[in-house]
Amino acid sequence: MTILAEVFLGLALLLVLEALRRLPGTANRLVAVDALSACALAACLVAAARTGHTAFLDVALGFALIAFLATVCWAFALRAGAPEEDAP
Amino acid sequence: MTALGWALMIFGTALLAVAALGLLRLPDALSRQHAATKAATLALGVMLAGLAVLQPSWAWGIRIGTLVAVLAATVPIASHALARAAASRSDALESD
């Protein structure tokens, strides 16, 4: 029954990747990347629960900080003027 | 206790799936972000609560508490920066 956690996580990953593929524009894709980092954090938490190792929580902590920095940097880059149309 | 912990983990991942569904269904960038950020924060919080129920010890509790504090501090800031950037662009508010 606990396999449902991985099933829902995989469903969320598929939906986020589909959003990343389908949505137009830079801002939408940044939102999708933000959701993708949340999915990666959730994967770290599920791995910690499965294995019982606290090391996965340290990985999750580092990844949360990196994802925060990445999102803020991309947001400032977007504000400073990334091209409006999609890059090829 | 194990059943409750795993139930919380499963509920958290289901919330994450709902957040991803909202990302696909909502009309523009700001509302998509509203779905993604808030629901994902709640999902991660519920999953961390489940983890704390599964492993009730200090080594886990310290890390879980740090993660909750870091997420509660950083996710709104990142979301706010992203929303401000999105609102300043012309392609953010048109529905498709």
N, CA and C atoms of all chains as a GROMACS GRO file, in nm:
protein
  552
    1MET      N    1   0.081  -0.120   0.000
    1MET     CA    2   0.000   0.000   0.000
    1MET      C    3   0.085   0.126   0.000
    2THR      N    4   0.202   0.118   0.063
    2THR     CA    5   0.286   0.237   0.070
    2THR      C    6   0.347   0.272  -0.065
    3ILE      N    7   0.333   0.183  -0.164
    3ILE     CA    8   0.384   0.214  -0.298
    3ILE      C    9   0.309   0.330  -0.360
    4LEU      N   10   0.190   0.362  -0.304
    4LEU     CA   11   0.112   0.475  -0.355
    4LEU      C   12   0.189   0.605  -0.348
    5ALA      N   13   0.280   0.618  -0.250
    5ALA     CA   14   0.360   0.740  -0.242
    5ALA      C   15   0.443   0.758  -0.369
    6GLU      N   16   0.510   0.650  -0.412
    6GLU     CA   17   0.589   0.659  -0.534
    6GLU      C   18   0.501   0.678  -0.657
    7VAL      N   19   0.382   0.615  -0.655
    7VAL     CA   20   0.292   0.629  -0.770
    7VAL      C   21   0.249   0.774  -0.786
    8PHE      N   22   0.206   0.837  -0.675
    8PHE     CA   23   0.163   0.976  -0.683
    8PHE      C   24   0.279   1.067  -0.718
    9LEU      N   25   0.398   1.034  -0.667
    9LEU     CA   26   0.514   1.116  -0.698
    9LEU      C   27   0.548   1.109  -0.847
   10GLY      N   28   0.538   0.987  -0.903
   10GLY     CA   29   0.563   0.974  -1.046
   10GLY      C   30   0.458   1.046  -1.129
   11LEU      N   31   0.332   1.042  -1.083
   11LEU     CA   32   0.225   1.115  -1.152
   11LEU      C   33   0.253   1.265  -1.150
   12ALA      N   34   0.295   1.314  -1.032
   12ALA     CA   35   0.325   1.457  -1.023
   12ALA      C   36   0.440   1.494  -1.115
   13LEU      N   37   0.544   1.409  -1.120
   13LEU     CA   38   0.658   1.436  -1.208
   13LEU      C   39   0.616   1.440  -1.354
   14LEU      N   40   0.531   1.343  -1.394
   14LEU     CA   41   0.486   1.341  -1.533
   14LEU      C   42   0.406   1.466  -1.567
   15LEU      N   43   0.317   1.507  -1.474
   15LEU     CA   44   0.235   1.626  -1.501
   15LEU      C   45   0.322   1.750  -1.510
   16VAL      N   46   0.424   1.760  -1.422
   16VAL     CA   47   0.510   1.879  -1.425
   16VAL      C   48   0.592   1.880  -1.554
   17LEU      N   49   0.640   1.764  -1.597
   17LEU     CA   50   0.718   1.760  -1.721
   17LEU      C   51   0.630   1.794  -1.841
   18GLU      N   52   0.504   1.748  -1.838
   18GLU     CA   53   0.411   1.783  -1.945
   18GLU      C   54   0.385   1.934  -1.945
   19ALA      N   55   0.373   1.993  -1.825
   19ALA     CA   56   0.354   2.139  -1.817
   19ALA      C   57   0.477   2.210  -1.872
   20LEU      N   58   0.595   2.159  -1.839
   20LEU     CA   59   0.719   2.220  -1.888
   20LEU      C   60   0.727   2.214  -2.040
   21ARG      N   61   0.670   2.107  -2.097
   21ARG     CA   62   0.674   2.092  -2.242
   21ARG      C   63   0.568   2.177  -2.310
   22ARG      N   64   0.454   2.191  -2.246
   22ARG     CA   65   0.340   2.250  -2.315
   22ARG      C   66   0.326   2.400  -2.294
   23LEU      N   67   0.360   2.451  -2.175
   23LEU     CA   68   0.328   2.590  -2.143
   23LEU      C   69   0.414   2.686  -2.224
   24PRO      N   70   0.357   2.798  -2.266
   24PRO     CA   71   0.432   2.895  -2.346
   24PRO      C   72   0.504   2.996  -2.257
   25GLY      N   73   0.619   3.048  -2.304
   25GLY     CA   74   0.681   3.161  -2.240
   25GLY      C   75   0.777   3.126  -2.128
   26THR      N   76   0.867   3.221  -2.098
   26THR     CA   77   0.971   3.196  -2.000
   26THR      C   78   0.916   3.189  -1.858
   27ALA      N   79   0.822   3.279  -1.824
   27ALA     CA   80   0.771   3.284  -1.688
   27ALA      C   81   0.702   3.153  -1.649
   28ASN      N   82   0.623   3.100  -1.742
   28ASN     CA   83   0.554   2.973  -1.713
   28ASN      C   84   0.653   2.860  -1.692
   29ARG      N   85   0.757   2.860  -1.771
   29ARG     CA   86   0.854   2.751  -1.758
   29ARG      C   87   0.929   2.761  -1.628
   30LEU      N   88   0.954   2.885  -1.582
   30LEU     CA   89   1.020   2.900  -1.451
   30LEU      C   90   0.931   2.847  -1.340
   31VAL      N   91   0.801   2.872  -1.350
   31VAL     CA   92   0.709   2.817  -1.251
   31VAL      C   93   0.714   2.665  -1.254
   32ALA      N   94   0.721   2.608  -1.374
   32ALA     CA   95   0.726   2.462  -1.386
   32ALA      C   96   0.857   2.408  -1.327
   33VAL      N   97   0.967   2.480  -1.347
   33VAL     CA   98   1.095   2.434  -1.290
   33VAL      C   99   1.089   2.440  -1.137
   34ASP      N  100   1.021   2.543  -1.085
   34ASP     CA  101   1.003   2.553  -0.941
   34ASP      C  102   0.926   2.431  -0.888
   35ALA      N  103   0.819   2.394  -0.959
   35ALA     CA  104   0.743   2.276  -0.919
   35ALA      C  105   0.826   2.149  -0.932
   36LEU      N  106   0.915   2.147  -1.032
   36LEU     CA  107   1.002   2.030  -1.050
   36LEU      C  108   1.098   2.015  -0.932
   37SER      N  109   1.148   2.128  -0.880
   37SER     CA  110   1.237   2.119  -0.764
   37SER      C  111   1.159   2.072  -0.641
   38ALA      N  112   1.032   2.110  -0.630
   38ALA     CA  113   0.950   2.057  -0.520
   38ALA      C  114   0.934   1.906  -0.533
   39CYS      N  115   0.920   1.858  -0.657
   39CYS     CA  116   0.911   1.713  -0.679
   39CYS      C  117   1.040   1.643  -0.638
   40ALA      N  118   1.155   1.706  -0.668
   40ALA     CA  119   1.283   1.645  -0.630
   40ALA      C  120   1.297   1.638  -0.478
   41LEU      N  121   1.252   1.745  -0.410
   41LEU     CA  122   1.255   1.743  -0.264
   41LEU      C  123   1.167   1.631  -0.209
   42ALA      N  124   1.048   1.616  -0.269
   42ALA     CA  125   0.960   1.509  -0.224
   42ALA      C  126   1.022   1.372  -0.247
   43ALA      N  127   1.097   1.358  -0.358
   43ALA     CA  128   1.165   1.230  -0.384
   43ALA      C  129   1.270   1.203  -0.277
   44CYS      N  130   1.342   1.308  -0.235
   44CYS     CA  131   1.439   1.292  -0.126
   44CYS      C  132   1.369   1.244   0.001
   45LEU      N  133   1.253   1.302   0.031
   45LEU     CA  134   1.182   1.264   0.154
   45LEU      C  135   1.132   1.120   0.146
   46VAL      N  136   1.083   1.080   0.028
   46VAL     CA  137   1.036   0.942   0.014
   46VAL      C  138   1.154   0.845   0.028
   47ALA      N  139   1.269   0.883  -0.028
   47ALA     CA  140   1.388   0.796  -0.016
   47ALA      C  141   1.430   0.785   0.130
   48ALA      N  142   1.423   0.896   0.204
   48ALA     CA  143   1.459   0.891   0.346
   48ALA      C  144   1.364   0.799   0.422
   49ALA      N  145   1.234   0.806   0.389
   49ALA     CA  146   1.138   0.721   0.458
   49ALA      C  147   1.159   0.574   0.422
   50ARG      N  148   1.196   0.545   0.296
   50ARG     CA  149   1.215   0.406   0.255
   50ARG      C  150   1.338   0.344   0.320
   51THR      N  151   1.451   0.418   0.317
   51THR     CA  152   1.576   0.357   0.361
   51THR      C  153   1.601   0.374   0.509
   52GLY      N  154   1.543   0.480   0.571
   52GLY     CA  155   1.573   0.504   0.711
   52GLY      C  156   1.707   0.570   0.735
   53HIS      N  157   1.767   0.628   0.629
   53HIS     CA  158   1.893   0.701   0.645
   53HIS      C  159   1.865   0.851   0.656
   54THR      N  160   1.931   0.915   0.754
   54THR     CA  161   1.910   1.060   0.767
   54THR      C  162   1.986   1.137   0.660
   55ALA      N  163   2.077   1.072   0.588
   55ALA     CA  164   2.157   1.142   0.488
   55ALA      C  165   2.068   1.203   0.380
   56PHE      N  166   1.956   1.136   0.349
   56PHE     CA  167   1.868   1.190   0.246
   56PHE      C  168   1.805   1.322   0.289
   57LEU      N  169   1.788   1.340   0.421
   57LEU     CA  170   1.735   1.468   0.468
   57LEU      C  171   1.838   1.578   0.451
   58ASP      N  172   1.968   1.544   0.471
   58ASP     CA  173   2.072   1.644   0.446
   58ASP      C  174   2.076   1.683   0.299
   59VAL      N  175   2.060   1.582   0.213
   59VAL     CA  176   2.053   1.611   0.069
   59VAL      C  177   1.936   1.703   0.041
   60ALA      N  178   1.821   1.674   0.104
   60ALA     CA  179   1.703   1.758   0.081
   60ALA      C  180   1.726   1.900   0.128
   61LEU      N  181   1.796   1.916   0.240
   61LEU     CA  182   1.824   2.051   0.291
   61LEU      C  183   1.912   2.130   0.194
   62GLY      N  184   2.019   2.065   0.148
   62GLY     CA  185   2.105   2.131   0.050
   62GLY      C  186   2.031   2.164  -0.078
   63PHE      N  187   1.947   2.070  -0.122
   63PHE     CA  188   1.875   2.094  -0.246
   63PHE      C  189   1.774   2.206  -0.232
   64ALA      N  190   1.712   2.218  -0.113
   64ALA     CA  191   1.616   2.327  -0.092
   64ALA      C  192   1.686   2.462  -0.104
   65LEU      N  193   1.807   2.473  -0.046
   65LEU     CA  194   1.879   2.600  -0.055
   65LEU      C  195   1.920   2.630  -0.199
   66ILE      N  196   1.970   2.527  -0.270
   66ILE     CA  197   2.012   2.547  -0.410
   66ILE      C  198   1.892   2.588  -0.496
   67ALA      N  199   1.778   2.521  -0.473
   67ALA     CA  200   1.660   2.553  -0.554
   67ALA      C  201   1.612   2.695  -0.526
   68PHE      N  202   1.622   2.737  -0.400
   68PHE     CA  203   1.584   2.875  -0.367
   68PHE      C  204   1.672   2.975  -0.439
   69LEU      N  205   1.804   2.953  -0.433
   69LEU     CA  206   1.897   3.044  -0.500
   69LEU      C  207   1.871   3.046  -0.651
   70ALA      N  208   1.850   2.927  -0.708
   70ALA     CA  209   1.829   2.919  -0.852
   70ALA      C  210   1.703   2.994  -0.892
   71THR      N  211   1.594   2.976  -0.816
   71THR     CA  212   1.469   3.042  -0.852
   71THR      C  213   1.483   3.193  -0.840
   72VAL      N  214   1.548   3.240  -0.733
   72VAL     CA  215   1.561   3.385  -0.716
   72VAL      C  216   1.649   3.443  -0.826
   73CYS      N  217   1.759   3.373  -0.860
   73CYS     CA  218   1.846   3.423  -0.966
   73CYS      C  219   1.774   3.426  -1.100
   74TRP      N  220   1.696   3.323  -1.131
   74TRP     CA  221   1.622   3.323  -1.257
   74TRP      C  222   1.518   3.432  -1.259
   75ALA      N  223   1.455   3.456  -1.143
   75ALA     CA  224   1.353   3.561  -1.138
   75ALA      C  225   1.416   3.697  -1.165
   76PHE      N  226   1.534   3.722  -1.107
   76PHE     CA  227   1.600   3.851  -1.131
   76PHE      C  228   1.646   3.861  -1.276
   77ALA      N  229   1.693   3.749  -1.332
   77ALA     CA  230   1.734   3.751  -1.472
   77ALA      C  231   1.614   3.780  -1.562
   78LEU      N  232   1.499   3.721  -1.527
   78LEU     CA  233   1.378   3.744  -1.606
   78LEU      C  234   1.336   3.889  -1.598
   79ARG      N  235   1.349   3.948  -1.478
   79ARG     CA  236   1.311   4.087  -1.459
   79ARG      C  237   1.406   4.179  -1.534
   80ALA      N  238   1.534   4.140  -1.537
   80ALA     CA  239   1.631   4.225  -1.605
   80ALA      C  240   1.617   4.218  -1.756
   81GLY      N  241   1.537   4.122  -1.804
   81GLY     CA  242   1.509   4.122  -1.946
   81GLY      C  243   1.567   4.004  -2.021
   82ALA      N  244   1.509   3.889  -1.998
   82ALA     CA  245   1.537   3.777  -2.088
   82ALA      C  246   1.453   3.798  -2.214
   83PRO      N  247   1.488   3.737  -2.325
   83PRO     CA  248   1.410   3.757  -2.448
   83PRO      C  249   1.267   3.711  -2.432
   84GLU      N  250   1.175   3.783  -2.496
   84GLU     CA  251   1.033   3.752  -2.482
   84GLU      C  252   0.997   3.621  -2.548
   85GLU      N  253   1.052   3.599  -2.668
   85GLU     CA  254   1.015   3.476  -2.738
   85GLU      C  255   1.101   3.361  -2.688
   86ASP      N  256   1.056   3.241  -2.716
   86ASP     CA  257   1.128   3.122  -2.670
   86ASP      C  258   1.259   3.109  -2.747
   87ALA      N  259   1.363   3.074  -2.676
   87ALA     CA  260   1.489   3.047  -2.742
   87ALA      C  261   1.477   2.916  -2.819
   88PRO      N  262   1.544   2.904  -2.929
   88PRO     CA  263   1.535   2.780  -3.007
   88PRO      C  264   1.603   2.664  -2.933
   89MET      N  265   0.153   0.362   1.433
   89MET     CA  266   0.227   0.483   1.402
   89MET      C  267   0.283   0.477   1.261
   90THR      N  268   0.327   0.356   1.219
   90THR     CA  269   0.380   0.343   1.085
   90THR      C  270   0.274   0.372   0.980
   91ALA      N  271   0.152   0.321   1.009
   91ALA     CA  272   0.043   0.344   0.912
   91ALA      C  273   0.012   0.493   0.902
   92LEU      N  274   0.009   0.562   1.016
   92LEU     CA  275  -0.020   0.706   1.012
   92LEU      C  276   0.089   0.782   0.937
   93GLY      N  277   0.216   0.745   0.962
   93GLY     CA  278   0.326   0.812   0.893
   93GLY      C  279   0.319   0.793   0.743
   94TRP      N  280   0.294   0.669   0.700
   94TRP     CA  281   0.286   0.646   0.556
   94TRP      C  282   0.163   0.709   0.495
   95ALA      N  283   0.053   0.714   0.574
   95ALA     CA  284  -0.066   0.784   0.522
   95ALA      C  285  -0.036   0.930   0.498
   96LEU      N  286   0.040   0.992   0.589
   96LEU     CA  287   0.076   1.132   0.568
   96LEU      C  288   0.168   1.148   0.448
   97MET      N  289   0.263   1.054   0.429
   97MET     CA  290   0.351   1.062   0.313
   97MET      C  291   0.271   1.052   0.183
   98ILE      N  292   0.175   0.957   0.180
   98ILE     CA  293   0.096   0.938   0.058
   98ILE      C  294   0.009   1.060   0.032
   99PHE      N  295  -0.048   1.117   0.140
   99PHE     CA  296  -0.130   1.238   0.125
   99PHE      C  297  -0.045   1.353   0.071
  100GLY      N  298   0.080   1.362   0.119
  100GLY     CA  299   0.167   1.469   0.070
  100GLY      C  300   0.198   1.454  -0.078
  101THR      N  301   0.228   1.332  -0.122
  101THR     CA  302   0.258   1.315  -0.264
  101THR      C  303   0.133   1.336  -0.349
  102ALA      N  304   0.014   1.300  -0.295
  102ALA     CA  305  -0.109   1.326  -0.370
  102ALA      C  306  -0.131   1.476  -0.383
  103LEU      N  307  -0.100   1.552  -0.277
  103LEU     CA  308  -0.111   1.698  -0.286
  103LEU      C  309  -0.017   1.753  -0.392
  104LEU      N  310   0.102   1.693  -0.401
  104LEU     CA  311   0.198   1.736  -0.503
  104LEU      C  312   0.144   1.710  -0.644
  105ALA      N  313   0.078   1.594  -0.660
  105ALA     CA  314   0.018   1.564  -0.790
  105ALA      C  315  -0.093   1.664  -0.822
  106VAL      N  316  -0.171   1.703  -0.721
  106VAL     CA  317  -0.277   1.802  -0.744
  106VAL      C  318  -0.216   1.936  -0.783
  107ALA      N  319  -0.103   1.971  -0.719
  107ALA     CA  320  -0.035   2.096  -0.755
  107ALA      C  321   0.011   2.092  -0.900
  108ALA      N  322   0.063   1.977  -0.943
  108ALA     CA  323   0.108   1.966  -1.082
  108ALA      C  324  -0.009   1.973  -1.178
  109LEU      N  325  -0.122   1.916  -1.137
  109LEU     CA  326  -0.242   1.925  -1.220
  109LEU      C  327  -0.289   2.070  -1.232
  110GLY      N  328  -0.280   2.144  -1.121
  110GLY     CA  329  -0.315   2.285  -1.127
  110GLY      C  330  -0.224   2.363  -1.219
  111LEU      N  331  -0.097   2.322  -1.223
  111LEU     CA  332  -0.001   2.386  -1.314
  111LEU      C  333  -0.046   2.371  -1.459
  112LEU      N  334  -0.106   2.256  -1.490
  112LEU     CA  335  -0.151   2.234  -1.628
  112LEU      C  336  -0.284   2.301  -1.655
  113ARG      N  337  -0.372   2.311  -1.554
  113ARG     CA  338  -0.510   2.350  -1.580
  113ARG      C  339  -0.534   2.500  -1.570
  114LEU      N  340  -0.455   2.572  -1.490
  114LEU     CA  341  -0.487   2.712  -1.463
  114LEU      C  342  -0.446   2.800  -1.580
  115PRO      N  343  -0.511   2.916  -1.595
  115PRO     CA  344  -0.499   2.989  -1.721
  115PRO      C  345  -0.372   3.072  -1.740
  116ASP      N  346  -0.317   3.138  -1.637
  116ASP     CA  347  -0.202   3.224  -1.663
  116ASP      C  348  -0.091   3.202  -1.561
  117ALA      N  349   0.022   3.269  -1.582
  117ALA     CA  350   0.143   3.237  -1.505
  117ALA      C  351   0.125   3.264  -1.356
  118LEU      N  352   0.057   3.372  -1.321
  118LEU     CA  353   0.045   3.404  -1.179
  118LEU      C  354  -0.042   3.303  -1.106
  119SER      N  355  -0.152   3.263  -1.167
  119SER     CA  356  -0.237   3.164  -1.098
  119SER      C  357  -0.172   3.027  -1.098
  120ARG      N  358  -0.094   2.998  -1.203
  120ARG     CA  359  -0.019   2.872  -1.201
  120ARG      C  360   0.078   2.869  -1.085
  121GLN      N  361   0.142   2.984  -1.063
  121GLN     CA  362   0.237   2.988  -0.954
  121GLN      C  363   0.169   2.979  -0.820
  122HIS      N  364   0.050   3.041  -0.811
  122HIS     CA  365  -0.030   3.031  -0.689
  122HIS      C  366  -0.059   2.885  -0.658
  123ALA      N  367  -0.094   2.807  -0.761
  123ALA     CA  368  -0.119   2.664  -0.739
  123ALA      C  369   0.009   2.593  -0.700
  124ALA      N  370   0.114   2.614  -0.777
  124ALA     CA  371   0.236   2.535  -0.758
  124ALA      C  372   0.299   2.562  -0.623
  125THR      N  373   0.315   2.690  -0.586
  125THR     CA  374   0.392   2.721  -0.467
  125THR      C  375   0.320   2.679  -0.340
  126LYS      N  376   0.194   2.722  -0.326
  126LYS     CA  377   0.127   2.696  -0.199
  126LYS      C  378   0.099   2.549  -0.179
  127ALA      N  379   0.048   2.482  -0.284
  127ALA     CA  380   0.018   2.341  -0.269
  127ALA      C  381   0.146   2.259  -0.248
  128ALA      N  382   0.255   2.299  -0.315
  128ALA     CA  383   0.379   2.223  -0.297
  128ALA      C  384   0.436   2.243  -0.157
  129THR      N  385   0.423   2.366  -0.103
  129THR     CA  386   0.470   2.388   0.033
  129THR      C  387   0.392   2.304   0.132
  130LEU      N  388   0.260   2.302   0.116
  130LEU     CA  389   0.177   2.220   0.205
  130LEU      C  390   0.212   2.073   0.190
  131ALA      N  391   0.235   2.029   0.065
  131ALA     CA  392   0.268   1.888   0.042
  131ALA      C  393   0.397   1.850   0.112
  132LEU      N  394   0.500   1.936   0.098
  132LEU     CA  395   0.628   1.903   0.163
  132LEU      C  396   0.614   1.906   0.314
  133GLY      N  397   0.532   1.999   0.367
  133GLY     CA  398   0.512   2.004   0.512
  133GLY      C  399   0.443   1.878   0.563
  134VAL      N  400   0.341   1.833   0.489
  134VAL     CA  401   0.271   1.711   0.530
  134VAL      C  402   0.364   1.591   0.523
  135MET      N  403   0.448   1.586   0.418
  135MET     CA  404   0.541   1.473   0.406
  135MET      C  405   0.644   1.475   0.519
  136LEU      N  406   0.689   1.594   0.557
  136LEU     CA  407   0.786   1.602   0.668
  136LEU      C  408   0.720   1.561   0.799
  137ALA      N  409   0.591   1.597   0.817
  137ALA     CA  410   0.520   1.554   0.937
  137ALA      C  411   0.509   1.402   0.941
  138GLY      N  412   0.480   1.341   0.825
  138GLY     CA  413   0.475   1.196   0.819
  138GLY      C  414   0.608   1.132   0.852
  139LEU      N  415   0.716   1.194   0.804
  139LEU     CA  416   0.850   1.143   0.834
  139LEU      C  417   0.880   1.152   0.983
  140ALA      N  418   0.835   1.261   1.046
  140ALA     CA  419   0.856   1.277   1.190
  140ALA      C  420   0.777   1.173   1.268
  141VAL      N  421   0.660   1.134   1.216
  141VAL     CA  422   0.583   1.029   1.282
  141VAL      C  423   0.651   0.894   1.263
  142LEU      N  424   0.707   0.873   1.143
  142LEU     CA  425   0.771   0.744   1.113
  142LEU      C  426   0.897   0.722   1.196
  143GLN      N  427   0.976   0.828   1.215
  143GLN     CA  428   1.106   0.814   1.281
  143GLN      C  429   1.114   0.908   1.400
  144PRO      N  430   1.056   0.872   1.512
  144PRO     CA  431   1.053   0.966   1.625
  144PRO      C  432   1.184   0.964   1.705
  145SER      N  433   1.287   1.028   1.651
  145SER     CA  434   1.412   1.038   1.727
  145SER      C  435   1.472   1.176   1.704
  146TRP      N  436   1.572   1.211   1.786
  146TRP     CA  437   1.629   1.346   1.779
  146TRP      C  438   1.702   1.369   1.648
  147ALA      N  439   1.773   1.266   1.600
  147ALA     CA  440   1.850   1.283   1.478
  147ALA      C  441   1.760   1.319   1.361
  148TRP      N  442   1.640   1.261   1.360
  148TRP     CA  443   1.546   1.296   1.253
  148TRP      C  444   1.476   1.428   1.283
  149GLY      N  445   1.440   1.447   1.412
  149GLY     CA  446   1.363   1.566   1.448
  149GLY      C  447   1.436   1.695   1.419
  150ILE      N  448   1.568   1.696   1.446
  150ILE     CA  449   1.646   1.817   1.420
  150ILE      C  450   1.646   1.849   1.272
  151ARG      N  451   1.672   1.747   1.189
  151ARG     CA  452   1.677   1.772   1.045
  151ARG      C  453   1.540   1.811   0.990
  152ILE      N  454   1.436   1.746   1.040
  152ILE     CA  455   1.302   1.779   0.991
  152ILE      C  456   1.264   1.921   1.031
  153GLY      N  457   1.299   1.959   1.155
  153GLY     CA  458   1.270   2.096   1.197
  153GLY      C  459   1.346   2.199   1.116
  154THR      N  460   1.475   2.168   1.087
  154THR     CA  461   1.552   2.261   1.003
  154THR      C  462   1.493   2.273   0.864
  155LEU      N  463   1.451   2.159   0.808
  155LEU     CA  464   1.393   2.162   0.673
  155LEU      C  465   1.263   2.243   0.671
  156VAL      N  466   1.180   2.224   0.773
  156VAL     CA  467   1.054   2.300   0.778
  156VAL      C  468   1.084   2.448   0.788
  157ALA      N  469   1.182   2.485   0.872
  157ALA     CA  470   1.215   2.627   0.886
  157ALA      C  471   1.269   2.684   0.756
  158VAL      N  472   1.358   2.609   0.690
  158VAL     CA  473   1.417   2.657   0.564
  158VAL      C  474   1.310   2.671   0.456
  159LEU      N  475   1.221   2.572   0.447
  159LEU     CA  476   1.116   2.580   0.345
  159LEU      C  477   1.022   2.696   0.374
  160ALA      N  478   0.984   2.712   0.501
  160ALA     CA  479   0.891   2.820   0.535
  160ALA      C  480   0.954   2.956   0.512
  161ALA      N  481   1.087   2.964   0.520
  161ALA     CA  482   1.152   3.094   0.499
  161ALA      C  483   1.178   3.121   0.352
  162THR      N  484   1.217   3.019   0.275
  162THR     CA  485   1.265   3.045   0.139
  162THR      C  486   1.156   3.037   0.033
  163VAL      N  487   1.059   2.950   0.049
  163VAL     CA  488   0.961   2.932  -0.059
  163VAL      C  489   0.878   3.058  -0.084
  164PRO      N  490   0.829   3.129   0.020
  164PRO     CA  491   0.757   3.253  -0.010
  164PRO      C  492   0.844   3.359  -0.076
  165ILE      N  493   0.972   3.366  -0.038
  165ILE     CA  494   1.059   3.467  -0.100
  165ILE      C  495   1.080   3.434  -0.247
  166ALA      N  496   1.109   3.308  -0.277
  166ALA     CA  497   1.129   3.270  -0.416
  166ALA      C  498   1.002   3.292  -0.497
  167SER      N  499   0.888   3.258  -0.437
  167SER     CA  500   0.761   3.275  -0.507
  167SER      C  501   0.732   3.422  -0.534
  168HIS      N  502   0.764   3.506  -0.435
  168HIS     CA  503   0.740   3.649  -0.452
  168HIS      C  504   0.829   3.708  -0.562
  169ALA      N  505   0.956   3.669  -0.562
  169ALA     CA  506   1.047   3.718  -0.666
  169ALA      C  507   1.000   3.674  -0.804
  170LEU      N  508   0.959   3.548  -0.812
  170LEU     CA  509   0.914   3.494  -0.942
  170LEU      C  510   0.785   3.563  -0.987
  171ALA      N  511   0.694   3.589  -0.891
  171ALA     CA  512   0.568   3.653  -0.928
  171ALA      C  513   0.592   3.796  -0.974
  172ARG      N  514   0.686   3.866  -0.907
  172ARG     CA  515   0.716   4.003  -0.949
  172ARG      C  516   0.776   4.004  -1.088
  173ALA      N  517   0.865   3.908  -1.113
  173ALA     CA  518   0.924   3.899  -1.247
  173ALA      C  519   0.819   3.865  -1.351
  174ALA      N  520   0.727   3.774  -1.315
  174ALA     CA  521   0.625   3.734  -1.412
  174ALA      C  522   0.527   3.847  -1.439
  175ALA      N  523   0.495   3.925  -1.334
  175ALA     CA  524   0.397   4.032  -1.352
  175ALA      C  525   0.452   4.145  -1.437
  176SER      N  526   0.586   4.156  -1.445
  176SER     CA  527   0.644   4.263  -1.524
  176SER      C  528   0.656   4.226  -1.671
  177ARG      N  529   0.606   4.109  -1.707
  177ARG     CA  530   0.620   4.066  -1.845
  177ARG      C  531   0.486   4.062  -1.915
  178SER      N  532   0.491   4.076  -2.045
  178SER     CA  533   0.364   4.086  -2.117
  178SER      C  534   0.300   3.950  -2.136
  179ASP      N  535   0.378   3.844  -2.132
  179ASP     CA  536   0.319   3.713  -2.161
  179ASP      C  537   0.265   3.645  -2.036
  180ALA      N  538   0.264   3.717  -1.922
  180ALA     CA  539   0.226   3.650  -1.799
  180ALA      C  540   0.074   3.641  -1.784
  181LEU      N  541   0.003   3.742  -1.830
  181LEU     CA  542  -0.138   3.751  -1.795
  181LEU      C  543  -0.231   3.714  -1.909
  182GLU      N  544  -0.178   3.681  -2.024
  182GLU     CA  545  -0.269   3.640  -2.130
  182GLU      C  546  -0.305   3.494  -2.110
  183SER      N  547  -0.434   3.466  -2.126
  183SER     CA  548  -0.475   3.327  -2.111
  183SER      C  549  -0.462   3.257  -2.245
  184ASP      N  550  -0.437   3.127  -2.239
  184ASP     CA  551  -0.415   3.055  -2.364
  184ASP      C  552  -0.504   2.932  -2.372
   0.00000   0.00000   0.00000
